[in-house]
């Protein structure tokens, strides 16, 4: 698509949408392993029905909007750090931690790490730049564009100010077919929890044998020196 078409869409369009059909690197027959998310303090897949080609199909989230945004931000920051991209951004240096930028922190330019910092000896929230950023609106976000434009693309917010997300990207899979979970790796020590449960974690040795702890399982293994040739 020519850049001139994108400019015309920016002036006259409501949104620019791009759909791509992706395949696993090994081809359409290859199984994929989706990420899990915390749901009620348990790891679970993010599954939900979505309308695809006029049908409600069960889909699964492979890469979330937040994950995609974080990945893009780190690529932009790497390009800025190496001089390949002139990208304005906010930075703060934390003693004992190092540098943080608006491309690193959760709420971007409106994150508390900036609001609680100082600029030229003045609390950032009370500085001229901090005040200008807090009063920026979607209708007049020039100061955001000049200072931390990533906030206009990926969104930025706090309890007093915010900028809407301008770019949304995610990867979903569907229709979903659940696969079988298999395991073929055997424990070479043959540890059985019931047989080892009587061993005390605080006991360094039992009968002259060193005790090792594997998660909640204990095993007594005699030590033997191993000399490499």
Residue pairs with C-beta under 8 A, 6 or more apart in sequence:
6 16
9 16
22 171
24 30
24 31
24 32
31 179
32 62
32 173
34 45
34 46
34 60
34 61
34 62
34 173
35 61
35 62
35 63
36 43
36 44
36 45
37 43
37 44
37 45
37 46
37 61
37 64
38 44
45 60
45 61
46 60
46 61
46 64
47 58
47 59
47 60
47 61
47 176
48 58
48 59
48 61
49 56
49 57
49 58
49 59
50 56
50 57
50 59
50 172
50 174
51 57
52 59
52 174
57 174
57 175
58 174
58 175
58 176
59 172
59 173
59 174
59 175
59 176
60 172
60 173
60 174
60 176
61 170
61 171
61 172
62 171
62 172
62 173
63 170
63 171
64 170
65 165
65 168
65 169
65 170
68 169
68 170
68 171
69 154
69 167
69 169
72 154
72 169
73 103
73 104
73 150
73 154
74 103
76 85
76 87
76 103
76 150
77 87
77 89
77 101
77 103
77 104
79 85
79 87
80 86
80 87
80 89
87 149
87 150
88 146
88 147
88 148
88 149
89 101
89 102
89 103
89 148
89 150
90 101
90 102
90 109
90 114
90 147
90 148
91 99
91 100
91 101
92 99
92 100
92 101
92 113
92 114
92 117
93 99
93 100
94 100
94 113
100 113
102 108
102 109
102 111
102 114
102 148
102 150
102 151
102 156
103 150
105 111
105 113
105 114
107 156
107 157
107 158
108 148
108 150
108 151
108 154
108 155
108 156
109 133
109 144
109 147
109 148
109 150
109 151
109 156
110 133
110 134
110 151
110 156
110 157
110 158
110 160
110 161
110 162
111 158
112 158
114 124
114 130
115 124
115 125
115 130
115 158
116 123
116 124
117 123
117 124
118 124
119 127
119 129
119 130
120 127
123 130
124 130
125 131
125 134
129 143
129 147
132 143
133 143
133 144
133 147
133 148
133 161
134 160
134 161
135 161
136 142
136 143
136 144
136 161
136 163
138 163
138 164
141 152
141 163
144 151
144 152
144 156
144 163
145 152
148 156
151 163
152 163
152 166
153 165
153 166
153 167
154 165
154 166
154 167
155 162
155 163
155 164
155 165
155 166
156 162
156 163
157 163
189 219
189 221
191 214
191 217
191 219
193 216
193 217
196 217
196 218
196 219
196 220
197 218
199 206
199 211
199 218
199 219
199 220
200 211
201 211
201 213
201 218
203 211
204 210
204 211
205 211
206 220
207 220
208 222
209 220
209 221
209 222
210 220
210 221
210 222
210 223
211 218
211 219
211 220
212 218
212 219
212 220
212 221
